Amino acid sequence: MVQHAKLVLQKSTFLQPSVQMKTFWQTSRFLIDLSRPVVMGIVNATPDSFSDGGHYFAEGDPSRVLAHCDLLLQEGADMLDIGGESTRPGSPPLPLAQELARVMPVLRHAVTLGVPVSLDTYKPEVMQAALDLGVDIINDVWALRRPGAQQVVAAHPLCGVCLMHMHRDPLSMQVAPMEGSVLPAVRIFLQSAAQRLLDAGVERKRVVLDPGIGFGKTVAQNFELLQRQAELLSLGYPLMAGWSRKSALGAVCAPTGSGEPLPMSERLLPSVLAALLAAERGARVLRVHDVGPTVQALKVWTAATCPAPIETA
């Protein structure tokens, strides 16, 4: 049974009340207030994640992943995004049964924690199993292009969905990345993907778009998407930003003279800064690994952007 939507209360604001624009993301159990950026904590239930190399995962034993869910919420995550198949460049597809075995125990725990839960998958069978548990959001790097995926989401009365742009597929996307200016192609792709969902009967308020940082783009193209993010906002949907620990950050922050990108373990500061820049340019869902530092940075920005009224005697 679909539960009644709940409101995620606004904790802070980045705009003065007189000019604040209310935007909400409808999901299975929650109506999420996006008038401020919200932090989506990444939970990898996979041994081959590009970002943590399976640090929190052990096949057949979800205990560390469950504990990581709890930790991210303690650090201030507004929601969780759980995935069981790595989509790093060069990653092969994962068998259906193996993905289900990885994510279902984590999802069963996550839906009891009182926050929106997102599932990162492109398989319609996994989507359906998760939605049957009460999962709130389907976050699909294939933008529901796999057979049956759109039908699963369209058949659900409330679930949220994030449609991401990906060039080619994980095995080949960085072998032959996009060419030239990427903004027009990404914009057209996302507009078409969203329109297909609307045509299938999905309400606009359920849809968020993701330009797909790192998915088949060069370093320069990734930063073009950040520089021109306003052109994606003009589509009329909230944006998700997924810059956390991405290789583009490692490339631009490479130590002078080393010839090597900044190591993954040293990308915290660039990741937080990229998230803040994306938020400043209008992104409303920040998908991050390092929840605590991102939340702290947002609090500083909030204090600087909307200072408390000056008390007078």
C-alpha positions in Angstrom: 0.0 0.0 0.0 1.3 3.4 -0.9 1.8 5.6 2.2 0.6 9.2 2.3 3.2 11.7 1.2 5.0 13.6 4.0 6.7 16.9 4.0 10.4 17.1 4.4 10.6 20.3 6.5 12.8 23.1 5.3 15.8 23.5 7.6 17.4 26.5 6.0 17.0 28.8 3.0 19.3 30.3 0.4 16.9 33.0 -0.7 15.1 35.8 1.1 11.5 34.8 2.0 10.1 37.5 -0.3 11.7 36.0 -3.4 11.8 32.3 -2.4 10.5 29.9 -5.0 8.8 26.8 -3.6 9.7 23.7 -5.5 8.8 20.2 -4.4 9.8 16.7 -5.5 7.0 14.2 -5.2 8.2 10.7 -4.2 6.5 7.6 -2.9 6.3 8.6 0.8 7.6 12.2 0.9 7.0 15.5 -0.7 10.5 16.9 -0.6 11.0 20.7 -0.3 13.6 21.8 -2.8 13.5 25.5 -2.0 17.0 24.8 -0.5 19.6 22.3 -1.8 19.2 18.9 -0.2 22.0 16.4 0.4 21.7 12.8 -1.0 24.2 10.5 0.7 25.6 7.8 -1.5 25.5 4.2 -0.2 27.5 1.7 -2.3 26.5 -1.9 -1.9 29.1 -3.0 -4.3 32.7 -4.3 -4.1 34.0 -2.3 -7.1 32.8 1.3 -6.6 35.1 3.8 -8.2 35.0 5.9 -5.0 35.5 3.6 -2.1 36.5 0.3 -3.7 34.0 -1.7 -1.7 35.1 -0.4 1.7 31.6 -0.8 3.2 30.6 -4.0 1.3 31.1 -7.7 2.0 29.2 -10.1 -0.2 26.5 -11.8 1.8 27.0 -9.5 4.9 25.3 -6.1 4.6 26.1 -5.1 8.2 28.7 -2.5 7.2 26.5 -1.0 4.5 23.6 -0.7 7.0 25.9 1.0 9.5 27.0 3.4 6.7 23.4 4.4 6.1 23.0 5.2 9.7 26.2 7.2 9.8 25.3 9.3 6.8 22.0 10.3 8.4 23.9 11.2 11.6 26.1 13.5 9.5 23.1 15.3 8.1 22.0 13.6 4.9 18.5 14.5 3.8 18.1 11.2 1.9 20.0 8.1 0.8 20.8 6.7 -2.6 21.6 3.0 -2.6 23.2 1.1 -5.5 24.4 -2.4 -6.0 26.0 -2.2 -9.4 29.0 0.0 -10.2 28.7 2.3 -13.2 32.3 3.4 -13.1 34.0 3.7 -16.6 34.7 0.2 -17.9 32.4 -1.6 -15.5 30.6 -4.7 -16.9 26.8 -5.3 -16.3 25.8 -7.2 -13.1 23.5 -10.2 -13.2 20.0 -9.4 -11.9 20.0 -12.0 -9.1 23.3 -10.6 -7.8 22.1 -7.0 -7.8 18.9 -8.0 -5.9 20.9 -9.9 -3.3 23.1 -6.8 -2.7 20.5 -4.1 -2.5 17.4 -5.6 -1.0 18.7 -6.1 2.6 20.0 -2.5 2.5 16.7 -1.1 1.2 14.7 -3.0 3.8 16.7 -1.3 6.5 16.8 2.1 4.8 13.0 2.5 4.4 12.7 2.3 8.2 14.9 5.3 8.8 12.4 8.0 8.2 14.0 9.7 5.2 13.5 9.4 1.4 15.3 6.4 -0.1 16.5 6.3 -3.7 17.6 3.3 -5.6 20.3 3.6 -8.2 19.5 1.0 -10.9 18.5 0.6 -14.5 16.9 -2.8 -14.3 13.1 -2.8 -14.2 12.9 -5.9 -12.1 15.0 -4.3 -9.4 13.0 -1.1 -9.6 9.7 -3.0 -9.1 11.1 -5.0 -6.1 12.3 -1.8 -4.5 9.1 0.1 -5.1 7.1 -2.8 -3.6 9.2 -2.2 -0.4 8.2 1.5 -0.3 11.4 3.0 -1.9 10.8 6.6 -2.8 12.9 7.4 -5.9 14.3 5.5 -8.9 17.6 7.1 -9.9 18.5 5.7 -13.4 21.7 6.4 -15.2 20.0 5.1 -18.4 17.1 7.5 -18.0 14.5 4.7 -18.2 15.7 3.6 -21.7 16.0 0.0 -20.9 13.0 -2.1 -21.9 10.3 -2.1 -19.2 11.9 0.5 -17.0 9.6 3.4 -17.9 6.6 1.2 -17.6 7.5 0.3 -14.0 7.8 4.0 -13.0 4.7 5.1 -14.9 2.6 2.4 -13.3 3.5 3.7 -9.8 1.2 6.5 -8.6 3.8 8.6 -6.7 7.4 7.5 -6.9 10.1 10.1 -7.8 12.5 9.6 -10.6 15.9 11.0 -11.6 16.7 10.9 -15.3 20.4 11.1 -16.1 22.3 11.7 -19.3 24.9 9.1 -20.2 26.8 8.9 -23.4 27.1 5.3 -24.7 27.4 2.9 -21.8 29.7 2.3 -18.8 32.0 0.0 -20.7 32.7 2.4 -23.5 31.7 5.9 -22.4 35.2 7.1 -21.6 36.8 5.2 -24.4 34.9 7.3 -26.9 33.5 10.4 -25.0 31.3 13.1 -26.6 32.8 15.6 -28.9 32.5 19.4 -29.0 30.1 21.4 -27.0 27.9 19.0 -24.9 25.3 21.3 -23.5 22.9 21.3 -26.5 23.0 17.5 -26.8 22.5 16.9 -23.0 19.7 19.4 -22.9 17.8 17.8 -25.8 18.3 14.3 -24.4 17.0 15.3 -20.9 14.1 17.2 -22.4 13.1 14.2 -24.5 13.5 11.7 -21.7 11.3 13.9 -19.4 8.7 14.4 -22.1 8.4 10.6 -22.7 7.6 10.2 -19.0 5.0 13.0 -19.1 3.4 11.4 -22.1 3.2 8.1 -20.1 1.2 9.9 -17.5 3.9 10.7 -14.9 3.4 14.1 -13.3 6.1 16.7 -13.8 6.5 17.2 -10.0 7.9 13.6 -9.8 10.9 14.3 -12.1 14.4 15.5 -11.5 17.1 15.7 -14.1 20.9 14.9 -13.9 23.4 16.0 -16.6 25.6 13.0 -15.8 28.9 14.5 -14.8 31.6 12.0 -15.8 29.4 9.8 -17.9 31.0 10.0 -21.3 32.3 13.5 -21.1 35.8 15.0 -21.1 37.1 17.1 -18.3 36.3 20.3 -20.2 32.8 19.1 -21.1 32.0 18.4 -17.5 32.9 21.9 -16.5 31.0 23.3 -19.4 27.9 21.7 -17.9 28.6 23.4 -14.6 29.3 26.8 -16.3 26.1 26.6 -18.3 23.9 24.9 -15.8 21.3 27.6 -16.0 20.5 26.4 -19.6 19.5 23.1 -18.1 17.4 24.7 -15.4 15.4 26.4 -18.2 13.8 23.0 -18.9 11.7 23.6 -15.8 12.8 20.6 -13.7 15.0 20.5 -10.6 18.6 19.4 -11.2 20.7 16.8 -9.4 24.4 17.4 -9.3 26.8 14.4 -8.9 30.3 15.8 -8.8 31.5 13.9 -5.8 35.1 12.5 -6.2 34.7 12.5 -10.0 37.8 12.2 -12.2 37.3 15.7 -13.6 38.1 17.1 -10.2 41.2 14.9 -9.9 42.3 16.2 -13.3 42.1 19.9 -12.6 43.6 19.5 -9.1 46.5 17.4 -10.2 49.7 18.2 -8.2 51.9 20.5 -10.3 54.5 18.6 -12.3 53.2 15.1 -11.2 51.5 14.2 -14.4 49.0 12.3 -12.3 45.5 13.2 -11.2 44.7 14.1 -7.6 44.2 10.7 -5.8 40.6 9.7 -4.9 41.5 10.0 -1.2 42.4 13.7 -1.6 39.3 14.9 -3.5 37.2 15.9 -0.5 37.8 19.7 -0.8 37.3 19.8 -4.6 34.1 17.7 -4.2 32.6 20.0 -1.6 33.5 23.1 -3.6 32.0 21.6 -6.8 28.8 20.8 -4.9 28.5 24.3 -3.6 29.1 25.8 -7.0 26.4 23.5 -8.5 24.0 24.6 -5.7 24.9 28.3 -6.3 24.0 27.8 -10.0 20.6 26.3 -9.0 21.1 22.5 -8.5 18.7 21.3 -5.7 19.9 17.7 -5.1 23.5 17.3 -4.2 24.5 13.6 -4.5 27.7 13.2 -2.4 29.9 10.7 -0.6 31.2 13.1 2.0 28.0 14.1 3.7 29.3 15.7 6.8 31.7 18.2 5.2 29.1 19.1 2.5 26.4 19.8 5.1 28.8 22.0 7.1 29.7 23.9 3.9 26.1 24.5 3.1 25.5 25.8 6.7 28.3 28.3 6.2 26.8 29.4 2.9 23.3 29.7 4.4 24.7 31.9 7.2 26.5 34.1 4.7 23.6 34.2 2.2 20.7 34.7 4.6 22.1 36.3 7.8 19.8 36.5 10.8 18.1 39.9 11.4 20.2 42.4 13.3 18.9 42.9 16.8 18.3 46.5 17.9 18.0 47.8 21.4 
